[in-house]
């Protein structure tokens, strides 16, 4: 199973897509940097009220 599939199962974000995944070392720990971007051709949803809106919420 791919990491993106696991992320979609464990931590789904509606309206967003997981992109590139990079692994790096930070001291003695391993860190995953995961790109997340808005899904194309999808109307954005307000983070406050949850209703679809005309523009993308950048806050």
C-alpha positions as CSV (number, residue, x, y, z in Angstrom):
1,X,0.0,0.0,0.0
2,X,1.3,3.4,-0.9
3,X,1.8,6.2,1.7
4,X,-0.7,8.5,-0.1
5,X,-3.4,5.7,0.2
6,X,-2.7,5.3,3.9
7,X,-2.9,9.1,4.4
8,X,-6.2,9.3,2.6
9,X,-7.5,6.5,4.8
10,X,-6.2,7.8,8.1
11,X,-6.4,11.6,7.6
12,X,-8.7,12.5,4.7
13,X,-9.0,16.1,3.7
14,X,-12.0,16.7,1.5
15,X,-11.2,19.0,-1.4
16,X,-7.4,18.5,-1.1
17,X,-5.0,16.1,-2.7
18,X,-1.7,14.7,-1.2
19,X,1.2,15.5,-3.5
20,X,4.9,14.8,-3.2
21,X,6.3,13.0,-0.2
22,X,9.9,13.6,1.0
23,X,11.8,12.0,3.8
24,X,14.5,13.8,5.6
25,X,16.5,13.4,8.8
26,X,16.2,16.1,11.6
27,X,18.8,15.2,14.2
28,X,18.1,11.6,15.2
29,X,14.5,11.7,13.9
30,X,13.1,10.9,10.5
31,X,10.6,13.5,9.2
32,X,8.1,13.2,6.3
33,X,7.4,16.4,4.3
34,X,4.0,15.9,2.6
35,X,2.7,18.4,0.0
36,X,-1.1,19.1,0.2
37,X,-2.8,21.1,-2.5
38,X,-6.4,22.0,-3.4
39,X,-8.2,19.7,-5.7
40,X,-8.7,21.1,-9.2
41,X,-12.2,21.8,-10.5
42,X,-13.7,21.8,-7.0
43,X,-15.6,24.6,-5.5
44,X,-13.9,25.8,-2.2
45,X,-15.6,25.3,1.2
46,X,-15.6,28.0,3.9
47,X,-13.5,26.9,6.9
48,X,-15.8,28.7,9.3
49,X,-19.4,27.8,8.1
50,X,-18.6,24.8,5.9
51,X,-20.6,26.2,2.9
52,X,-19.3,26.3,-0.7
53,X,-18.0,29.7,-1.7
54,X,-16.9,31.6,-4.8
55,X,-13.2,32.0,-3.9
56,X,-10.5,30.0,-2.2
57,X,-10.0,30.6,1.6
58,X,-6.3,31.5,2.0
59,X,-6.4,32.0,5.7
